Amino acid sequence: MSDRVSVPAASLIGLLILWVVAAALTADPQILPSPVSLLGPIWKETLSGKLPYHLGQTLIRVAWAFSLAMLLGLVLGLAMGRSERLDRWLDPWLVVFLNLPALVLIVLCYLWIGLNETAAIVAVTLNKIPNVTTVIREGARSLSPDLDAMAKVYRMGFVARMRHVLLPQLAPFIAAAARSGIAVIWKIVLVVEFLGRSNGIGFQIHLYFQLFDVRMVLVYALSFITVMLIVEWAVLQPWERRVRRWRAA
Amino acid sequence: MIDVEIRQKAFNGVQVLCDVAFSIASGETVAILGPSGIGKSTLLRIVAGIDTAFDGRVTRPERMAIVFQEPTLLPWRSALLNLTLVHEGLGDAAAREMLAKVGLANKADQFPGQLSLGQQRRLALARAFAGQPELLIMDEPFVSLDPETAETMLALTEALIAEARPSTLFVTHARPEAERLADRILELRGSPARLA
């Protein structure tokens, strides 16, 4: 129990110390400001409401893209893992989309759909679906045929079969896709904002990049990393522990 | 009334079953006897409707239950939920009563992984009878159990069948088991397997 908290905490403090030392050696706050010197600007941006506003915009995009990518990837992965025929047909598409650079998809979405919210979310979602599909397909291939047969003979309904037979078997794969997904998605969201939105963390980073303000770039980047760490620890990890409960019992 | 008429069943061009036809009257227990690997499980899977790629026809009732060689439970759900989730209309009270009948009254909230293999088998048996099946199918339900546990299972199965009187089809390679439980014994022999 204590290891679960103390080890990551110590590891993060180690990273912080490394940063302090590097900042001291650089001795140029224009290039690498020390973490302490960021606290003032973070506080100021929070009070002025700018940081919460841009953070909120980015989080909304992350939430949309994440939910859509997980849902579509789950359906597609499940279908491809269960049907060999469908898998043979769709696998080449998957390879194409897996190897399409995120930047290309983003630019194309902006050109085709326009510089709007829909294009931004579609671009991020399309970038992530292939990864989710690949992971879920692996899970769907390893589903137990015995449980399938059991559910069939006892004529379990579709919903019950999904919820109590299939999804619990897929849970480790869903968790893996979700955790790698959220990390990739927020990075792509920043690129999308950088290129074509007028708010969000990515937009702010773009702004301060043009002003060569390393400190403000770090302020925005770090606030978002903090939020994502909280999501990981407060939401994803507890959920994963809950669905794994039966293994530990 | 269950009617089975299999003209032939092949795997990758190799015939496994040929001209296997029989029927089971309601309340009758039929045992399929034969050596390992002859196609007994294949026959059961066809009768149960799991395997539909065969030449022939099977008439089966609406409510069916199956007991596999392995318990085949939902390891992520409690013993009680393993009954109520599989049988949608089954209430908690009826499920607990069924658990009590197989001697698992105090295990309702445990996960299958916390039960012994013998208890898991009994849970699978409880699941089968909880739906008041018209047709019960059992695939070697007493193999790989120590003699004492096998005897408990056998006696329990006998009692449950006597009480619920489903049509029962079960497969075994042990003649004493077949003679004890079944009203009628069918033997599979040869390659492709036929009824002897």
Interface residues (C-beta under 8 A of the other chain):
Chain A: D146 L147 A149 M150 A151 K152 V153 Y154 R155 M156 G157 A160 H164 V165 P168 A171 V243 W246 R247 A249
Chain B: R45 A48 G49 I50 M64 A65 I66 F68 E70 T72 L74 P75 W76 R77 L81 L85 V86 H87 E88 Q110 F111 G113 Q114 R127 G131 I137
